[in-house]
Amino acid sequence: MLTTRQKVKIIKDSGVHDKDTGSPEVQVALLTKRIDELTGHLKKHRKDHHSRRGLLGMVADRQTHLVYLKKNYPRRYSGIIKKLDLKK
């Protein structure tokens, strides 16, 4: 679970402007952090299938945002990929 401070830091680091909370970059960054945390949880609790289903939904949502960025804003896409160290 992300704390409010963590969310504010992620939004500040990846936002397009000062009060940006909904751009695809911010959404991808938040989803990536949640995916990383949930992956750690699933390594410890291998049989937690409900959380695994949620993880798959988050990965699909992140992929949708990345496809949108790649299609409409290739520079912003490459920037977020480098910043978050996502290999595509």
N, C-alpha and C positions, 0 to 999 in steps of 0.2 A: 504494500500500500504506500503510495506516494504521500509525503507530508506536504503541507501548503508551502513551506519554504522550498522544498525540492521543486515543486511545480513552478513557483515564481522564478527560481533560478533557471530552469529549463526554458521557460517562456522568454525570459530576458536574453538568454544566450542565442536562441534560435528564431526569435521574432523578427519580422520584417521592419516593424516600427515599434515605438515605445509601448503602445497600448494594444499590441497585437496578441490575440489569444486564439484566433480561429483559423489562421492561415495553414495551408497544408504542411509547411515546414514545422510549425509548432505541434501540430497533430502527430506528425511522424516522430518527432523527438519524444513527445510524451508516451506514445505507444511503444517506442523502442525501449524506454526506461521501464515501463510496466512489463513488457515482454521479458526483459532481462531478469527482473525480480521474480516473475512467475516461473521462469525456467529454473532458477535456483531452487524455488519451492518444490518443483516437480522432480528435481534430482533427489531431494530428500524424501518426498512422498510419492513414490512411483505409481501407486494405485489410485491416485486422486484424479479420476476420470472427468469429473465435473470441471475442475480447474483446467484440465487439458483441453476440454472443449472450448472454454473461454479463451485460452491461449491461441487456439487455431482461429477463432473469430478475430482476435486482435491482429494476428499476422495477416489475415485476409484484408482487414480494414487498412492496415499500414500499406499493404501492396496496392490497394486501390488508390490511396493518396499518392503513392510514388508514381503510378502509371499516369495519373492526372498531371503531376508535375513534369514528368518526362515529355508528355505530349504538348503541354501548353507553355512551360517555362523551362527549357533545357538547362539554362545556366543555373537557375535556382535548384534544379534537380541535382546537377553535378555538385553543387556546393553542399547540399544537405547530405549527399552520399559520402563526401569526403569528411565532413564534420562529424558524422555519426559512425564513420568507419564501417559502412554497409557495403558489402561487395556485390555488385550486380554485373 
